[in-house]
Amino acid sequence: MASERIMIVEDEPEIAELIKDYLEIERYEVLICPDGEEALRSFSRFRPQLILLDIMLPLLDGMEVCRRIRTESDIPIIMLSAKKRDSDKILGLGLGADDYVVKPFSPSEIVARVKAQLRRFNGLNLPSRQQDTVVYPGLELDLKAYEVRVRNEIVHFPAREFEVLRFLAAHPNQVFTREQIFGNAWGGHEYGDLNTVTVHIKKIREKIETDPANPRYILTIRGIGYKFHGGI
């Protein structure tokens, strides 16, 4: 099951299905809506983490859909349009869209922009209690000091190990692929060696788990990736 949900609002079935295929390869959960009214009806039920929103839609255009969604949510919205005029881009962004992609585009470009927007949104919207510290029984991360306390003892963490742990601990009970973890902990290097994530997870477990072979903090989700168990 995907860790994040994407809603595609697009009335051209070929384009919508192509984007959906590429996103599902990245293990996102995807819903397609063919018109603006269906998008608004589905929004509350599906609760997406990001919306890909075409401007030219039946029943209700993308600009109006964007405006209405912005009254209740600040999730990333990427506008899709065949319109290349700067005025259209300015209008879309002015209504609250986070990005604007002009057709024709490659599906891989859409995937890259989705990842970038989700990284930005996840980084900016940590719960308030997690802004300076992330605390669980037996584990505390000081995000400003870059310090980790394990059972009240400070344990040294190199920067990358800290970033991996910070990212997972700040999103408890969410499943992330190795690529998603790599993208967040190593920045914009999308296509690095994903085995690096496995090695770092192993090192982190050796430092925070009482029994690394049977972890209680960072769990392996077979065939997908990892999640931080928030119900400890």
VOPAGU-2260 file (C-alpha; in pm, 1 decimal, decimal comma):
REM VOPAGU-2260
SITE   aa  ch    i         X         Y         Z
SITE  MET   A    0       0,0       0,0       0,0
SITE  ALA   A    1     127,6     346,0     -90,8
SITE  SER   A    2     232,5     584,4     182,3
SITE  GLU   A    3      86,8     890,5       9,1
SITE  ARG   A    4    -225,4     948,3    -198,3
SITE  ILE   A    5    -232,1    1146,5    -523,0
SITE  MET   A    6    -549,3    1269,1    -693,6
SITE  ILE   A    7    -530,8    1330,1   -1069,5
SITE  VAL   A    8    -801,2    1562,8   -1201,7
SITE  GLU   A    9    -779,9    1524,8   -1580,1
SITE  ASP   A   10   -1049,5    1475,6   -1845,0
SITE  GLU   A   11    -818,9    1316,4   -2104,7
SITE  PRO   A   12    -816,7     944,8   -2009,6
SITE  GLU   A   13    -492,5     865,2   -2192,8
SITE  ILE   A   14    -298,8    1134,5   -2006,8
SITE  ALA   A   15    -455,6    1050,7   -1671,2
SITE  GLU   A   16    -387,6     676,4   -1703,1
SITE  LEU   A   17     -28,9     733,0   -1815,7
SITE  ILE   A   18      48,3     955,2   -1515,8
SITE  LYS   A   19    -130,5     708,4   -1287,8
SITE  ASP   A   20      85,7     420,8   -1414,8
SITE  TYR   A   21     408,1     610,8   -1346,7
SITE  LEU   A   22     297,3     719,1    -999,3
SITE  GLU   A   23     188,7     369,2    -904,9
SITE  ILE   A   24     531,8     239,2   -1002,1
SITE  GLU   A   25     658,3     472,5    -726,4
SITE  ARG   A   26     400,5     312,9    -492,2
SITE  TYR   A   27     170,2     610,8    -461,2
SITE  GLU   A   28    -201,7     545,2    -425,9
SITE  VAL   A   29    -376,2     722,3    -714,1
SITE  LEU   A   30    -734,7     829,8    -784,4
SITE  ILE   A   31    -844,7     977,7   -1119,9
SITE  CYS   A   32   -1129,4    1230,0   -1138,2
SITE  PRO   A   33   -1252,8    1324,8   -1488,5
SITE  ASP   A   34   -1411,7    1659,0   -1400,6
SITE  GLY   A   35   -1402,6    1936,0   -1143,2
SITE  GLU   A   36   -1723,3    1848,9    -961,6
SITE  GLU   A   37   -1613,3    1487,0    -913,3
SITE  ALA   A   38   -1280,1    1616,3    -779,9
SITE  LEU   A   39   -1450,7    1821,6    -509,6
SITE  ARG   A   40   -1679,6    1530,5    -414,4
SITE  SER   A   41   -1384,5    1291,1    -395,6
SITE  PHE   A   42   -1151,4    1524,5    -207,1
SITE  SER   A   43   -1304,0    1472,8     139,0
SITE  ARG   A   44   -1337,8    1097,7      89,9
SITE  PHE   A   45    -995,6    1024,3     -62,2
SITE  ARG   A   46    -797,0    1283,0     140,7
SITE  PRO   A   47    -504,4    1313,2    -101,7
SITE  GLN   A   48    -162,0    1443,5      -0,9
SITE  LEU   A   49    -119,9    1608,7    -343,8
SITE  ILE   A   50    -339,8    1698,9    -640,6
SITE  LEU   A   51    -246,6    1708,4   -1009,8
SITE  LEU   A   52    -508,2    1944,7   -1149,0
SITE  ASP   A   53    -582,5    2017,1   -1514,3
SITE  ILE   A   54    -712,3    2366,9   -1585,3
SITE  MET   A   55    -950,8    2288,1   -1873,1
SITE  LEU   A   56   -1210,0    2057,3   -1714,8
SITE  PRO   A   57   -1578,2    1979,3   -1774,1
SITE  LEU   A   58   -1843,8    2110,3   -1532,3
SITE  LEU   A   59   -1600,0    2308,3   -1316,5
SITE  ASP   A   60   -1262,5    2434,4   -1432,9
SITE  GLY   A   61    -935,5    2372,5   -1253,6
SITE  MET   A   62    -896,3    2731,1   -1138,8
SITE  GLU   A   63   -1224,5    2714,0    -945,8
SITE  VAL   A   64   -1140,3    2370,5    -806,7
SITE  CYS   A   65    -806,3    2506,2    -683,7
SITE  ARG   A   66    -972,8    2807,7    -524,3
SITE  ARG   A   67   -1226,8    2595,1    -336,0
SITE  ILE   A   68    -976,1    2338,7    -213,4
SITE  ARG   A   69    -751,7    2616,6     -86,2
SITE  THR   A   70   -1028,9    2730,5     148,7
SITE  GLU   A   71    -988,7    2407,6     348,5
SITE  SER   A   72    -648,0    2257,3     271,8
SITE  ASP   A   73    -287,9    2358,9     204,7
SITE  ILE   A   74    -173,0    2033,9      37,6
SITE  PRO   A   75      41,9    2074,9    -275,9
SITE  ILE   A   76    -148,6    2140,2    -598,7
SITE  ILE   A   77      29,4    2107,3    -933,0
SITE  MET   A   78    -161,4    2265,4   -1221,2
SITE  LEU   A   79    -152,8    2095,5   -1562,5
SITE  SER   A   80    -232,4    2302,0   -1870,1
SITE  ALA   A   81    -185,1    2339,8   -2243,3
SITE  LYS   A   82    -183,8    2715,6   -2188,6
SITE  LYS   A   83     165,4    2862,7   -2206,0
SITE  ARG   A   84      83,2    3227,4   -2138,6
SITE  ASP   A   85     247,8    3382,0   -1834,8
SITE  SER   A   86     -86,7    3530,8   -1730,3
SITE  ASP   A   87    -235,9    3183,5   -1693,6
SITE  LYS   A   88      58,7    3069,5   -1483,0
SITE  ILE   A   89      33,1    3378,7   -1264,1
SITE  LEU   A   90    -340,8    3325,8   -1217,5
SITE  GLY   A   91    -298,2    2959,8   -1125,0
SITE  LEU   A   92     -19,5    3029,6    -879,5
SITE  GLY   A   93    -210,6    3327,5    -744,0
SITE  LEU   A   94    -505,4    3102,2    -658,7
SITE  GLY   A   95    -277,0    2887,3    -448,2
SITE  ALA   A   96    -122,7    2632,7    -682,4
SITE  ASP   A   97     229,6    2526,5    -587,3
SITE  ASP   A   98     356,1    2442,5    -935,5
SITE  TYR   A   99     245,2    2478,4   -1298,9
SITE  VAL   A  100     335,2    2229,8   -1573,9
SITE  VAL   A  101     269,2    2301,1   -1941,5
SITE  LYS   A  102     158,1    2022,5   -2176,0
SITE  PRO   A  103     304,3    1826,3   -2338,8
SITE  PHE   A  104     516,2    1693,6   -2053,7
SITE  SER   A  105     693,6    1367,5   -1978,2
SITE  PRO   A  106     550,9    1143,0   -1706,1
SITE  SER   A  107     894,8    1128,8   -1543,4
SITE  GLU   A  108     889,2    1509,7   -1509,4
SITE  ILE   A  109     554,0    1487,8   -1331,3
SITE  VAL   A  110     687,4    1221,9   -1094,3
SITE  ALA   A  111     992,3    1437,0   -1014,6
SITE  ARG   A  112     774,0    1740,8    -941,8
SITE  VAL   A  113     540,2    1535,6    -725,0
SITE  LYS   A  114     832,5    1412,5    -517,8
SITE  ALA   A  115     974,7    1763,2    -483,8
SITE  GLN   A  116     644,0    1910,8    -368,7
SITE  LEU   A  117     580,2    1631,3    -118,4
SITE  ARG   A  118     930,7    1670,9      26,5
SITE  ARG   A  119     877,5    2043,9      65,9
SITE  PHE   A  120     531,9    2002,5     218,2
SITE  ASN   A  121     637,0    1728,2     459,7
SITE  GLY   A  122     934,6    1935,0     572,0
SITE  LEU   A  123     730,0    2249,0     633,0
SITE  ASN   A  124     434,4    2085,1     804,9
SITE  LEU   A  125     568,0    1880,6    1092,2
SITE  PRO   A  126     331,5    1885,1    1391,1
SITE  SER   A  127     410,1    2175,5    1622,3
SITE  ARG   A  128     528,7    1946,1    1898,5
SITE  GLN   A  129     792,6    1817,8    1658,2
SITE  GLN   A  130     938,6    2151,6    1550,4
SITE  ASP   A  131    1226,7    2137,7    1800,6
SITE  THR   A  132    1209,4    1786,8    1942,3
SITE  VAL   A  133    1066,6    1449,4    1850,5
SITE  VAL   A  134     997,8    1238,5    2158,3
SITE  TYR   A  135     904,7     874,3    2202,9
SITE  PRO   A  136     952,9     642,3    2501,4
SITE  GLY   A  137    1325,4     580,6    2529,0
SITE  LEU   A  138    1409,0     803,0    2229,9
SITE  GLU   A  139    1440,2    1179,1    2187,4
SITE  LEU   A  140    1563,0    1382,6    1889,8
SITE  ASP   A  141    1669,7    1743,1    1934,6
SITE  LEU   A  142    1623,0    1881,9    1583,3
SITE  LYS   A  143    1815,7    2204,0    1648,9
SITE  ALA   A  144    2112,7    2053,1    1830,3
SITE  TYR   A  145    2122,8    1742,0    1608,4
SITE  GLU   A  146    2133,4    1528,4    1921,9
SITE  VAL   A  147    1978,7    1188,2    1986,7
SITE  ARG   A  148    1912,0    1054,4    2335,5
SITE  VAL   A  149    1853,7     682,1    2366,0
SITE  ARG   A  150    1721,4     582,4    2707,3
SITE  ASN   A  151    1847,2     917,6    2843,6
SITE  GLU   A  152    2199,0     873,2    2703,9
SITE  ILE   A  153    2332,1    1091,4    2421,1
SITE  VAL   A  154    2432,2     872,3    2125,3
SITE  HIS   A  155    2645,5    1002,3    1839,1
SITE  PHE   A  156    2474,4    1014,7    1499,6
SITE  PRO   A  157    2646,3    1126,7    1177,6
SITE  ALA   A  158    2439,9    1378,6     979,5
SITE  ARG   A  159    2292,0    1131,4     729,7
SITE  GLU   A  160    2189,6     880,5     994,9
SITE  PHE   A  161    2026,7    1162,5    1188,0
SITE  GLU   A  162    1836,6    1281,5     879,9
SITE  VAL   A  163    1704,8     932,0     806,3
SITE  LEU   A  164    1591,4     887,7    1166,6
SITE  ARG   A  165    1445,1    1239,0    1181,2
SITE  PHE   A  166    1241,5    1187,0     865,8
SITE  LEU   A  167    1096,2     854,2     976,4
SITE  ALA   A  168    1031,9     958,6    1336,4
SITE  ALA   A  169     860,5    1280,0    1226,5
SITE  HIS   A  170     609,8    1077,2    1020,8
SITE  PRO   A  171     505,9     791,8    1252,8
SITE  ASN   A  172     318,1     496,1    1108,2
SITE  GLN   A  173     367,9     611,2     748,6
SITE  VAL   A  174     532,7     368,0     508,9
SITE  PHE   A  175     814,6     506,5     291,8
SITE  THR   A  176    1006,6     342,7      10,1
SITE  ARG   A  177    1384,8     349,9      11,8
SITE  GLU   A  178    1375,1     603,0    -269,5
SITE  GLN   A  179    1151,5     835,8     -69,5
SITE  ILE   A  180    1379,8     808,4     231,4
SITE  PHE   A  181    1685,8     869,7      14,2
SITE  GLY   A  182    1526,4    1172,7    -150,0
SITE  ASN   A  183    1446,5    1330,2     186,5
SITE  ALA   A  184    1771,1    1250,9     368,8
SITE  TRP   A  185    2008,8    1321,3      79,9
SITE  GLY   A  186    1825,3    1614,5     -75,2
SITE  GLY   A  187    1777,3    1637,3    -448,2
SITE  HIS   A  188    1986,6    1336,8    -550,5
SITE  GLU   A  189    1695,8    1131,3    -682,7
SITE  TYR   A  190    1879,4     832,9    -824,0
SITE  GLY   A  191    2149,0     743,7    -575,3
SITE  ASP   A  192    2237,5     396,4    -451,2
SITE  LEU   A  193    1930,8     288,3    -256,2
SITE  ASN   A  194    2134,6      25,7     -71,4
SITE  THR   A  195    2275,3     322,1     120,1
SITE  VAL   A  196    1936,9     353,6     291,1
SITE  THR   A  197    1946,8     -11,3     398,0
SITE  VAL   A  198    2294,9      32,9     544,8
SITE  HIS   A  199    2192,5     346,0     735,6
SITE  ILE   A  200    1879,2     180,9     872,8
SITE  LYS   A  201    2095,3    -105,5    1000,3
SITE  LYS   A  202    2334,2     136,4    1174,4
SITE  ILE   A  203    2046,7     333,6    1326,7
SITE  ARG   A  204    1886,3      18,6    1463,1
SITE  GLU   A  205    2214,1     -82,5    1624,2
SITE  LYS   A  206    2209,0     248,0    1813,7
SITE  ILE   A  207    1844,7     283,5    1915,8
SITE  GLU   A  208    1706,8     -69,4    1941,4
SITE  THR   A  209    1756,8    -293,5    2244,2
SITE  ASP   A  210    1739,9    -587,5    2000,4
SITE  PRO   A  211    1825,7    -473,7    1644,4
SITE  ALA   A  212    1718,3    -810,9    1504,0
SITE  ASN   A  213    1367,9    -749,9    1642,3
SITE  PRO   A  214    1321,5    -374,1    1613,7
SITE  ARG   A  215    1038,0    -189,5    1780,4
SITE  TYR   A  216    1106,2     159,1    1640,3
SITE  ILE   A  217    1190,4     118,9    1269,2
SITE  LEU   A  218     994,3    -163,9    1112,0
SITE  THR   A  219    1059,4    -324,3     773,9
SITE  ILE   A  220     751,1    -341,6     551,7
SITE  ARG   A  221     838,8    -626,9     320,4
SITE  GLY   A  222     834,2    -540,0     -47,6
SITE  ILE   A  223     781,2    -167,2      19,0
SITE  GLY   A  224    1024,6      -5,8     261,7
SITE  TYR   A  225    1017,4     110,5     622,5
SITE  LYS   A  226     800,7     286,0     876,1
SITE  PHE   A  227     857,0     428,5    1221,8
SITE  HIS   A  228     626,5     262,1    1473,1
SITE  GLY   A  229     455,8     551,4    1649,1
SITE  GLY   A  230     246,7     344,4    1889,0
SITE  ILE   A  231     535,2     234,9    2110,4
